[in-house]
Amino acid sequence: MPTYDYECSQCGHFEWVQKITAEPLAVCPHCGGEVHRQISHNVGIIFKGDGFYVTDNRKAGKPAESGNIPSTSGQKVS
């Protein structure tokens, strides 16, 4: 469930967790004052854990073929 920011006319700013389909609060649950829902700021995504890209989004690759790799030493063979 998302967290919404509210501004109470009596006690100030607070956050409230509620369903997306729920009606916005009209009364402060702390003091009973009038509240207005604030426009939220963008929140950055934080990926925690080991190798998010490797473990969750990447397809398994084919192993390299060692017999078909050209030499890149830069030396000319005569």
N, CA, C and O atoms as a Tinker XYZ file with bonds, in Angstrom:
   312  protein
     1  N      0.831000   -1.181000    0.000000    73     2
     2  CA     0.000000    0.000000    0.000000    64     1     3
     3  C      0.882000    1.253000    0.000000    63     2     4     5
     4  O      1.920000    1.283000    0.660000    81     3
     5  N      0.472000    2.268000   -0.729000    73     3     6
     6  CA     1.271000    3.497000   -0.786000    64     5     7
     7  C      1.118000    4.347000    0.474000    63     6     8     9
     8  O      0.136000    4.241000    1.208000    81     7
     9  N      2.112000    5.184000    0.695000    73     7    10
    10  CA     2.096000    6.139000    1.802000    64     9    11
    11  C      1.760000    7.515000    1.235000    63    10    12    13
    12  O      2.391000    7.973000    0.282000    81    11
    13  N      0.771000    8.165000    1.823000    73    11    14
    14  CA     0.340000    9.486000    1.363000    64    13    15
    15  C      0.744000   10.550000    2.373000    63    14    16    17
    16  O      0.741000   10.306000    3.579000    81    15
    17  N      1.092000   11.734000    1.874000    73    15    18
    18  CA     1.429000   12.881000    2.717000    64    17    19
    19  C      0.177000   13.729000    2.909000    63    18    20    21
    20  O     -0.543000   14.025000    1.956000    81    19
    21  N     -0.069000   14.116000    4.165000    73    19    22
    22  CA    -1.197000   14.981000    4.499000    64    21    23
    23  C     -0.698000   16.179000    5.289000    63    22    24    25
    24  O      0.328000   16.109000    5.966000    81    23
    25  N     -1.437000   17.279000    5.195000    73    23    26
    26  CA    -1.154000   18.480000    5.980000    64    25    27
    27  C     -2.388000   18.772000    6.827000    63    26    28    29
    28  O     -3.476000   19.016000    6.306000    81    27
    29  N     -2.194000   18.741000    8.148000    73    27    30
    30  CA    -3.281000   19.017000    9.083000    64    29    31
    31  C     -3.263000   20.502000    9.440000    63    30    32    33
    32  O     -2.196000   21.085000    9.632000    81    31
    33  N     -4.441000   21.108000    9.527000    73    31    34
    34  CA    -4.531000   22.535000    9.860000    64    33    35
    35  C     -4.145000   22.816000   11.309000    63    34    36    37
    36  O     -3.832000   23.956000   11.652000    81    35
    37  N     -4.163000   21.789000   12.167000    73    35    38
    38  CA    -3.856000   22.003000   13.583000    64    37    39
    39  C     -2.496000   21.443000   14.008000    63    38    40    41
    40  O     -1.747000   22.107000   14.724000    81    39
    41  N     -2.178000   20.223000   13.566000    73    39    42
    42  CA    -0.933000   19.607000   14.069000    64    41    43
    43  C      0.165000   19.469000   13.022000    63    42    44    45
    44  O      1.256000   19.003000   13.350000    81    43
    45  N     -0.083000   19.857000   11.778000    73    43    46
    46  CA     0.975000   19.868000   10.771000    64    45    47
    47  C      1.000000   18.638000    9.874000    63    46    48    49
    48  O     -0.020000   17.991000    9.641000    81    47
    49  N      2.191000   18.337000    9.381000    73    47    50
    50  CA     2.406000   17.286000    8.385000    64    49    51
    51  C      2.425000   15.897000    9.017000    63    50    52    53
    52  O      2.983000   15.702000   10.097000    81    51
    53  N      1.800000   14.921000    8.321000    73    51    54
    54  CA     1.918000   13.519000    8.716000    64    53    55
    55  C      1.754000   12.647000    7.480000    63    54    56    57
    56  O      1.260000   13.102000    6.449000    81    55
    57  N      2.172000   11.396000    7.591000    73    55    58
    58  CA     2.043000   10.421000    6.506000    64    57    59
    59  C      1.045000    9.360000    6.929000    63    58    60    61
    60  O      0.926000    9.037000    8.111000    81    59
    61  N      0.322000    8.818000    5.944000    73    59    62
    62  CA    -0.691000    7.819000    6.242000    64    61    63
    63  C     -0.651000    6.740000    5.164000    63    62    64    65
    64  O     -0.645000    7.050000    3.973000    81    63
    65  N     -0.622000    5.478000    5.579000    73    63    66
    66  CA    -0.614000    4.345000    4.652000    64    65    67
    67  C     -2.058000    3.925000    4.417000    63    66    68    69
    68  O     -2.791000    3.635000    5.362000    81    67
    69  N     -2.461000    3.895000    3.145000    73    67    70
    70  CA    -3.818000    3.481000    2.813000    64    69    71
    71  C     -3.862000    2.934000    1.390000    63    70    72    73
    72  O     -2.963000    3.180000    0.586000    81    71
    73  N     -4.911000    2.196000    1.098000    73    71    74
    74  CA    -5.079000    1.615000   -0.232000    64    73    75
    75  C     -5.260000    2.714000   -1.275000    63    74    76    77
    76  O     -5.717000    3.814000   -0.967000    81    75
    77  N     -4.896000    2.395000   -2.508000    73    75    78
    78  CA    -5.067000    3.341000   -3.611000    64    77    79
    79  C     -6.543000    3.650000   -3.827000    63    78    80    81
    80  O     -6.900000    4.774000   -4.178000    81    79
    81  N     -7.394000    2.661000   -3.619000    73    79    82
    82  CA    -8.828000    2.825000   -3.844000    64    81    83
    83  C     -9.541000    3.526000   -2.692000    63    82    84    85
    84  O    -10.714000    3.876000   -2.825000    81    83
    85  N     -8.861000    3.742000   -1.562000    73    83    86
    86  CA    -9.481000    4.389000   -0.403000    64    85    87
    87  C     -9.662000    5.886000   -0.651000    63    86    88    89
    88  O     -8.868000    6.510000   -1.356000    81    87
    89  N    -10.705000    6.446000   -0.068000    73    87    90
    90  CA   -10.950000    7.888000   -0.150000    64    89    91
    91  C     -9.881000    8.627000    0.653000    63    90    92    93
    92  O     -9.444000    8.126000    1.690000    81    91
    93  N     -9.451000    9.806000    0.199000    73    91    94
    94  CA    -8.486000   10.590000    0.983000    64    93    95
    95  C     -9.072000   10.956000    2.350000    63    94    96    97
    96  O    -10.282000   11.129000    2.492000    81    95
    97  N     -8.199000   11.070000    3.347000    73    95    98
    98  CA    -8.650000   11.460000    4.683000    64    97    99
    99  C     -9.183000   12.885000    4.655000    63    98   100   101
   100  O     -8.662000   13.734000    3.933000    81    99
   101  N    -10.228000   13.148000    5.447000    73    99   102
   102  CA   -10.782000   14.493000    5.569000    64   101   103
   103  C    -10.544000   15.048000    6.968000    63   102   104   105
   104  O    -10.556000   16.261000    7.178000    81   103
   105  N    -10.322000   14.132000    7.935000    73   103   106
   106  CA   -10.120000   14.508000    9.327000    64   105   107
   107  C     -8.830000   13.866000    9.818000    63   106   108   109
   108  O     -8.566000   12.700000    9.526000    81   107
   109  N     -8.032000   14.612000   10.554000    73   107   110
   110  CA    -6.765000   14.115000   11.091000    64   109   111
   111  C     -7.030000   13.019000   12.121000    63   110   112   113
   112  O     -7.813000   13.225000   13.048000    81   111
   113  N     -6.389000   11.854000   11.971000    73   111   114
   114  CA    -6.593000   10.770000   12.940000    64   113   115
   115  C     -5.940000   11.062000   14.294000    63   114   116   117
   116  O     -6.231000   10.374000   15.273000    81   115
   117  N     -5.065000   12.065000   14.366000    73   115   118
   118  CA    -4.356000   12.389000   15.609000    64   117   119
   119  C     -5.107000   13.420000   16.455000    63   118   120   121
   120  O     -5.225000   13.260000   17.670000    81   119
   121  N     -5.619000   14.491000   15.805000    73   119   122
   122  CA    -6.222000   15.586000   16.580000    64   121   123
   123  C     -7.643000   15.937000   16.142000    63   122   124   125
   124  O     -8.325000   16.706000   16.819000    81   123
   125  N     -8.098000   15.379000   15.012000    73   123   126
   126  CA    -9.448000   15.676000   14.528000    64   125   127
   127  C     -9.539000   16.923000   13.663000    63   126   128   129
   128  O    -10.636000   17.328000   13.278000    81   127
   129  N     -8.393000   17.544000   13.349000    73   127   130
   130  CA    -8.377000   18.747000   12.518000    64   129   131
   131  C     -8.620000   18.437000   11.047000    63   130   132   133
   132  O     -8.593000   17.278000   10.633000    81   131
   133  N     -8.855000   19.479000   10.268000    73   131   134
   134  CA    -9.082000   19.336000    8.830000    64   133   135
   135  C     -7.756000   19.035000    8.129000    63   134   136   137
   136  O     -6.738000   19.661000    8.423000    81   135
   137  N     -7.773000   18.069000    7.198000    73   135   138
   138  CA    -6.544000   17.698000    6.490000    64   137   139
   139  C     -6.725000   17.812000    4.984000    63   138   140   141
   140  O     -7.837000   17.731000    4.463000    81   139
   141  N     -5.596000   18.004000    4.294000    73   139   142
   142  CA    -5.545000   18.026000    2.836000    64   141   143
   143  C     -4.390000   17.141000    2.402000    63   142   144   145
   144  O     -3.292000   17.211000    2.954000    81   143
   145  N     -4.656000   16.308000    1.403000    73   143   146
   146  CA    -3.593000   15.437000    0.889000    64   145   147
   147  C     -2.643000   16.258000    0.032000    63   146   148   149
   148  O     -3.077000   17.043000   -0.810000    81   147
   149  N     -1.349000   16.075000    0.250000    73   147   150
   150  CA    -0.306000   16.799000   -0.469000    64   149   151
   151  C      0.122000   16.012000   -1.707000    63   150   152   153
   152  O     -0.039000   14.793000   -1.761000    81   151
   153  N      0.657000   16.704000   -2.684000    73   151   154
   154  CA     1.221000   16.045000   -3.861000    64   153   155
   155  C      2.589000   15.515000   -3.466000    63   154   156   157
   156  O      3.444000   16.265000   -2.995000    81   155
   157  N      2.789000   14.225000   -3.660000    73   155   158
   158  CA     4.047000   13.587000   -3.263000    64   157   159
   159  C      5.141000   13.867000   -4.277000    63   158   160   161
   160  O      4.873000   14.077000   -5.460000    81   159
   161  N      6.371000   13.867000   -3.799000    73   159   162
   162  CA     7.540000   14.021000   -4.657000    64   161   163
   163  C      7.939000   12.662000   -5.203000    63   162   164   165
   164  O      7.567000   11.628000   -4.648000    81   163
   165  N      8.699000   12.667000   -6.293000    73   163   166
   166  CA     9.206000   11.412000   -6.841000    64   165   167
   167  C     10.142000   10.761000   -5.839000    63   166   168   169
   168  O     10.899000   11.434000   -5.140000    81   167
   169  N     10.075000    9.459000   -5.784000    73   167   170
   170  CA    10.909000    8.704000   -4.858000    64   169   171
   171  C     11.888000    7.876000   -5.674000    63   170   172   173
   172  O     11.488000    7.193000   -6.617000    81   171
   173  N     13.158000    7.930000   -5.325000    73   171   174
   174  CA    14.161000    7.131000   -6.020000    64   173   175
   175  C     14.017000    5.659000   -5.685000    63   174   176   177
   176  O     13.620000    5.299000   -4.576000    81   175
   177  N     14.336000    4.826000   -6.633000    73   175   178
   178  CA    14.288000    3.385000   -6.421000    64   177   179
   179  C     15.643000    2.928000   -5.927000    63   178   180   181
   180  O     16.678000    3.318000   -6.467000    81   179
   181  N     15.631000    2.100000   -4.898000    73   179   182
   182  CA    16.870000    1.567000   -4.344000    64   181   183
   183  C     16.828000    0.053000   -4.484000    63   182   184   185
   184  O     15.949000   -0.605000   -3.927000    81   183
   185  N     17.781000   -0.496000   -5.230000    73   183   186
   186  CA    17.878000   -1.934000   -5.382000    64   185   187
   187  C     18.845000   -2.458000   -4.337000    63   186   188   189
   188  O     20.015000   -2.076000   -4.325000    81   187
   189  N     18.368000   -3.327000   -3.464000    73   187   190
   190  CA    19.219000   -3.892000   -2.426000    64   189   191
   191  C     19.462000   -5.362000   -2.735000    63   190   192   193
   192  O     18.618000   -6.025000   -3.339000    81   191
   193  N     20.604000   -5.861000   -2.325000    73   191   194
   194  CA    20.915000   -7.263000   -2.536000    64   193   195
   195  C     22.035000   -7.432000   -3.533000    63   194   196   197
   196  O     22.539000   -6.462000   -4.098000    81   195
   197  N     22.414000   -8.665000   -3.740000    73   195   198
   198  CA    23.523000   -8.983000   -4.630000    64   197   199
   199  C     23.044000   -9.155000   -6.058000    63   198   200   201
   200  O     22.131000   -9.940000   -6.315000    81   199
   201  N     23.639000   -8.443000   -6.975000    73   199   202
   202  CA    23.459000   -8.647000   -8.407000    64   201   203
   203  C     22.040000   -8.603000   -8.898000    63   202   204   205
   204  O     21.589000   -9.562000   -9.524000    81   203
   205  N     21.320000   -7.550000   -8.651000    73   203   206
   206  CA    19.934000   -7.466000   -9.094000    64   205   207
   207  C     19.808000   -7.732000  -10.585000    63   206   208   209
   208  O     18.957000   -8.518000  -11.003000    81   207
   209  N     20.636000   -7.092000  -11.388000    73   207   210
   210  CA    20.547000   -7.260000  -12.833000    64   209   211
   211  C     20.862000   -8.689000  -13.238000    63   210   212   213
   212  O     20.152000   -9.268000  -14.060000    81   211
   213  N     21.909000   -9.263000  -12.678000    73   211   214
   214  CA    22.335000  -10.606000  -13.068000    64   213   215
   215  C     21.314000  -11.649000  -12.648000    63   214   216   217
   216  O     21.016000  -12.558000  -13.422000    81   215
   217  N     20.777000  -11.542000  -11.461000    73   215   218
   218  CA    19.894000  -12.586000  -10.959000    64   217   219
   219  C     18.454000  -12.445000  -11.417000    63   218   220   221
   220  O     17.740000  -13.446000  -11.475000    81   219
   221  N     17.998000  -11.248000  -11.744000    73   219   222
   222  CA    16.588000  -11.076000  -12.035000    64   221   223
   223  C     16.241000  -10.736000  -13.481000    63   222   224   225
   224  O     15.156000  -11.096000  -13.939000    81   223
   225  N     17.104000  -10.070000  -14.202000    73   223   226
   226  CA    16.723000   -9.577000  -15.524000    64   225   227
   227  C     17.521000  -10.143000  -16.684000    63   226   228   229
   228  O     17.119000   -9.969000  -17.835000    81   227
   229  N     18.592000  -10.787000  -16.437000    73   227   230
   230  CA    19.488000  -11.200000  -17.509000    64   229   231
   231  C     19.216000  -12.636000  -17.934000    63   230   232   233
   232  O     19.002000  -13.509000  -17.093000    81   231
   233  N     19.226000  -12.879000  -19.242000    73   231   234
   234  CA    19.078000  -14.233000  -19.759000    64   233   235
   235  C     20.419000  -14.940000  -19.702000    63   234   236   237
   236  O     21.473000  -14.309000  -19.789000    81   235
   237  N     20.369000  -16.252000  -19.556000    73   235   238
   238  CA    21.606000  -17.028000  -19.515000    64   237   239
   239  C     22.288000  -16.951000  -20.874000    63   238   240   241
   240  O     21.653000  -17.158000  -21.908000    81   239
   241  N     23.575000  -16.655000  -20.866000    73   239   242
   242  CA    24.336000  -16.526000  -22.106000    64   241   243
   243  C     24.980000  -17.845000  -22.503000    63   242   244   245
   244  O     25.027000  -18.792000  -21.719000    81   243
   245  N     25.473000  -17.889000  -23.730000    73   243   246
   246  CA    26.182000  -19.070000  -24.209000    64   245   247
   247  C     27.645000  -18.961000  -23.812000    63   246   248   249
   248  O     28.200000  -17.862000  -23.802000    81   247
   249  N     28.285000  -20.090000  -23.484000    73   247   250
   250  CA    29.715000  -20.032000  -23.157000    64   249   251
   251  C     30.534000  -19.686000  -24.397000    63   250   252   253
   252  O     30.149000  -20.031000  -25.514000    81   251
   253  N     31.654000  -19.009000  -24.204000    73   251   254
   254  CA    32.520000  -18.610000  -25.316000    64   253   255
   255  C     33.168000  -19.834000  -25.944000    63   254   256   257
   256  O     33.540000  -20.781000  -25.252000    81   255
   257  N     33.297000  -19.800000  -27.265000    73   255   258
   258  CA    33.964000  -20.882000  -27.984000    64   257   259
   259  C     35.440000  -20.524000  -28.104000    63   258   260   261
   260  O     35.786000  -19.543000  -28.762000    81   259
   261  N     36.309000  -21.305000  -27.478000    73   259   262
   262  CA    37.734000  -20.962000  -27.436000    64   261   263
   263  C     38.452000  -21.218000  -28.760000    63   262   264   265
   264  O     39.489000  -20.597000  -28.992000    81   263
   265  N     37.970000  -22.086000  -29.636000    73   263   266
   266  CA    38.657000  -22.416000  -30.880000    64   265   267
   267  C     38.508000  -21.375000  -31.965000    63   266   268   269
   268  O     39.311000  -21.368000  -32.899000    81   267
   269  N     37.526000  -20.495000  -31.894000    73   267   270
   270  CA    37.254000  -19.538000  -32.964000    64   269   271
   271  C     37.690000  -18.114000  -32.644000    63   270   272   273
   272  O     37.353000  -17.197000  -33.392000    81   271
   273  N     38.423000  -17.900000  -31.567000    73   271   274
   274  CA    38.832000  -16.552000  -31.188000    64   273   275
   275  C     40.112000  -16.186000  -31.928000    63   274   276   277
   276  O     41.114000  -16.885000  -31.776000    81   275
   277  N     40.118000  -15.103000  -32.736000    73   275   278
   278  CA    41.329000  -14.711000  -33.468000    64   277   279
   279  C     42.367000  -14.119000  -32.519000    63   278   280   281
   280  O     42.033000  -13.584000  -31.462000    81   279
   281  N     43.625000  -14.226000  -32.917000    73   279   282
   282  CA    44.716000  -13.671000  -32.130000    64   281   283
   283  C     44.731000  -12.161000  -32.276000    63   282   284   285
   284  O     44.582000  -11.640000  -33.382000    81   283
   285  N     44.912000  -11.449000  -31.160000    73   283   286
   286  CA    44.941000   -9.986000  -31.196000    64   285   287
   287  C     46.235000   -9.451000  -30.603000    63   286   288   289
   288  O     46.256000   -8.360000  -30.034000    81   287
   289  N     47.322000  -10.223000  -30.735000    73   287   290
   290  CA    48.580000   -9.803000  -30.119000    64   289   291
   291  C     49.228000   -8.636000  -30.852000    63   290   292   293
   292  O     50.060000   -7.943000  -30.267000    81   291
   293  N     48.873000   -8.395000  -32.119000    73   291   294
   294  CA    49.430000   -7.287000  -32.870000    64   293   295
   295  C     50.744000   -7.623000  -33.554000    63   294   296   297
   296  O     51.298000   -6.778000  -34.257000    81   295
   297  N     51.251000   -8.813000  -33.372000    73   295   298
   298  CA    52.509000   -9.209000  -34.015000    64   297   299
   299  C     52.203000   -9.849000  -35.356000    63   298   300   301
   300  O     51.240000  -10.602000  -35.499000    81   299
   301  N     53.040000   -9.536000  -36.337000    73   299   302
   302  CA    52.871000  -10.063000  -37.680000    64   301   303
   303  C     53.665000  -11.355000  -37.804000    63   302   304   305
   304  O     54.839000  -11.407000  -37.437000    81   303
   305  N     53.030000  -12.387000  -38.316000    73   303   306
   306  CA    53.705000  -13.667000  -38.518000    64   305   307
   307  C     54.220000  -13.713000  -39.945000    63   306   308   309
   308  O     53.453000  -13.477000  -40.878000    81   307
   309  N     55.555000  -14.024000  -40.150000    73   307   310
   310  CA    56.100000  -14.058000  -41.502000    64   309   311
   311  C     56.414000  -15.451000  -41.964000    63   310   312
   312  O     56.882000  -15.638000  -43.087000    81   311
